[in-house]
Amino acid sequence: MNSTRTFYILIISGIVFIIIGTLSVIDSNTPRRVSLDGKVPSGLTDILTPIMANGSYVRIVINGSTFSFKISDPDKNTVLSVNNQTYYKYELIAKKEGEYRLETKNVGPTVLTIQGEAQTKASQLAFGGQLMLIVTGIIVLGLGIRSKIR
């Protein structure tokens, strides 16, 4: 393979890696709507942890068996706590950015149904992979430039 062809392959590959990594970072910080629908058998607990931006929402309807429901904000402060309910509907608008915790414990004898949706972002763990993609793009770009200089 000649050096001109290698140069173009490496430059284009590096640019593509950088663009994909950058777009992925932007996309991960955009809240997406996620379904919360599910069932909780008797005696079990369901824990949901959406990562919310300021102003994001959670809409949830819980019904069926007897349950306890608790929402904690990113600072671990209790936002809402209800006990011994068989039906509950709630909408939370996030006042702080971060990971909220929605804990539903089925204390009754039958299956509990959860329905709703939340706006959530990607975890900070995803940022590490995106950063590695950008750095790899920079390295490949540098190798491409080096191949042309020789």
C-alpha positions as CSV (number, residue, x, y, z in Angstrom):
1,M,0.0,0.0,0.0
2,N,1.5,3.3,-0.9
3,S,1.9,6.2,1.5
4,T,-0.7,8.5,-0.1
5,R,-3.4,5.9,0.3
6,T,-2.4,5.1,3.9
7,F,-2.4,8.8,4.6
8,Y,-6.0,9.3,3.4
9,I,-7.3,6.1,5.1
10,L,-5.8,7.2,8.5
11,I,-6.9,10.8,8.2
12,I,-10.5,9.8,7.2
13,S,-10.6,7.1,10.0
14,G,-9.4,9.6,12.6
15,I,-11.9,12.2,11.6
16,V,-14.7,9.7,11.6
17,F,-13.7,8.5,15.1
18,I,-13.6,12.0,16.5
19,I,-17.0,12.9,14.9
20,I,-18.7,9.8,16.2
21,G,-17.3,10.3,19.7
22,T,-18.3,13.9,19.8
23,L,-21.9,13.2,18.5
24,S,-22.2,10.4,21.1
25,V,-21.3,12.8,23.9
26,I,-23.9,15.3,22.8
27,D,-26.5,12.5,22.4
28,S,-25.8,11.0,25.8
29,N,-26.5,14.4,27.5
30,T,-29.9,14.7,25.8
31,P,-32.7,13.3,28.0
32,R,-34.7,10.5,26.3
33,R,-38.1,9.1,27.1
34,V,-38.0,5.6,28.7
35,S,-40.9,3.3,29.6
36,L,-41.2,2.3,33.2
37,D,-43.8,-0.4,32.6
38,G,-43.4,-3.6,34.6
39,K,-44.8,-6.0,37.2
40,V,-43.5,-6.6,40.7
41,P,-44.3,-9.9,42.4
42,S,-45.4,-10.1,46.0
43,G,-42.7,-9.5,48.5
44,L,-40.2,-8.0,46.0
45,T,-38.9,-4.4,45.5
46,D,-38.5,-2.6,42.2
47,I,-35.8,0.2,42.1
48,L,-35.6,2.6,39.1
49,T,-32.8,5.1,38.9
50,P,-33.3,7.6,36.1
51,I,-30.5,10.2,35.5
52,M,-32.5,13.3,35.1
53,A,-31.7,16.8,33.9
54,N,-33.2,19.9,35.6
55,G,-36.8,20.0,34.3
56,S,-37.0,16.3,33.2
57,Y,-40.1,14.4,34.3
58,V,-41.2,11.0,35.7
59,R,-44.9,10.0,35.3
60,I,-45.8,6.9,37.2
61,V,-49.0,5.0,38.0
62,I,-48.8,2.1,40.5
63,N,-51.8,-0.2,41.1
64,G,-52.8,-3.7,42.1
65,S,-51.5,-5.0,45.4
66,T,-50.6,-3.1,48.6
67,F,-47.3,-1.2,48.2
68,S,-44.9,1.4,49.6
69,F,-43.4,3.9,47.2
70,K,-40.5,6.3,47.8
71,I,-38.6,8.8,45.6
72,S,-35.2,10.2,46.6
73,D,-33.4,13.0,44.9
74,P,-29.7,13.0,43.9
75,D,-28.7,14.2,47.4
76,K,-30.5,11.2,48.9
77,N,-33.3,13.5,50.4
78,T,-36.8,12.0,50.3
79,V,-39.0,13.7,47.8
80,L,-42.1,11.5,48.3
81,S,-43.0,8.6,50.5
82,V,-46.3,6.7,50.6
83,N,-47.2,3.5,52.4
84,N,-50.0,1.0,52.3
85,Q,-51.5,2.2,49.0
86,T,-53.2,0.1,46.3
87,Y,-53.3,2.9,43.7
88,Y,-51.1,5.9,43.3
89,K,-50.4,8.3,40.4
90,Y,-47.6,10.8,40.5
91,E,-45.6,13.2,38.3
92,L,-42.2,14.4,39.3
93,I,-40.4,17.3,37.7
94,A,-36.7,17.3,38.6
95,K,-35.5,20.3,40.4
96,K,-31.9,19.0,40.6
97,E,-29.8,17.3,38.0
98,G,-28.6,13.8,38.8
99,E,-29.8,10.3,39.6
100,Y,-33.2,10.0,41.2
101,R,-34.2,6.7,43.0
102,L,-37.8,5.4,42.7
103,E,-38.3,2.5,45.1
104,T,-41.6,0.5,44.9
105,K,-42.0,-2.4,47.5
106,N,-44.8,-4.8,47.0
107,V,-46.0,-5.7,50.5
108,G,-49.3,-7.2,49.4
109,P,-50.3,-10.8,48.3
110,T,-50.7,-10.1,44.5
111,V,-48.7,-8.8,41.6
112,L,-48.2,-5.0,41.4
113,T,-48.4,-3.2,38.1
114,I,-46.2,-0.2,37.3
115,Q,-46.9,2.0,34.3
116,G,-45.3,5.3,33.2
117,E,-42.4,7.0,31.6
118,A,-39.3,9.0,32.6
119,Q,-36.8,11.2,30.8
120,T,-33.3,10.0,31.5
121,K,-29.8,10.5,30.2
122,A,-26.9,8.1,29.8
123,S,-24.7,7.3,32.8
124,Q,-21.3,8.9,33.4
125,L,-19.7,5.5,32.7
126,A,-20.6,6.0,29.0
127,F,-18.5,9.2,28.9
128,G,-15.4,7.1,29.4
129,G,-16.0,5.1,26.3
130,Q,-16.8,8.2,24.2
131,L,-13.7,9.9,25.4
132,M,-11.6,6.8,24.4
133,L,-13.2,7.0,20.9
134,I,-12.2,10.7,20.6
135,V,-8.6,10.0,21.8
136,T,-8.3,7.0,19.5
137,G,-9.4,9.3,16.6
138,I,-6.8,11.9,17.6
139,I,-4.1,9.2,17.7
140,V,-5.1,7.7,14.3
141,L,-5.2,11.3,12.9
142,G,-1.7,11.8,14.2
143,L,-0.5,8.5,12.6
144,G,-2.0,9.7,9.3
145,I,-0.1,13.0,9.5
146,R,3.1,11.2,10.4
147,S,2.7,8.8,7.4
148,K,2.6,11.8,5.0
149,I,5.6,13.5,6.5
150,R,7.9,10.5,6.0
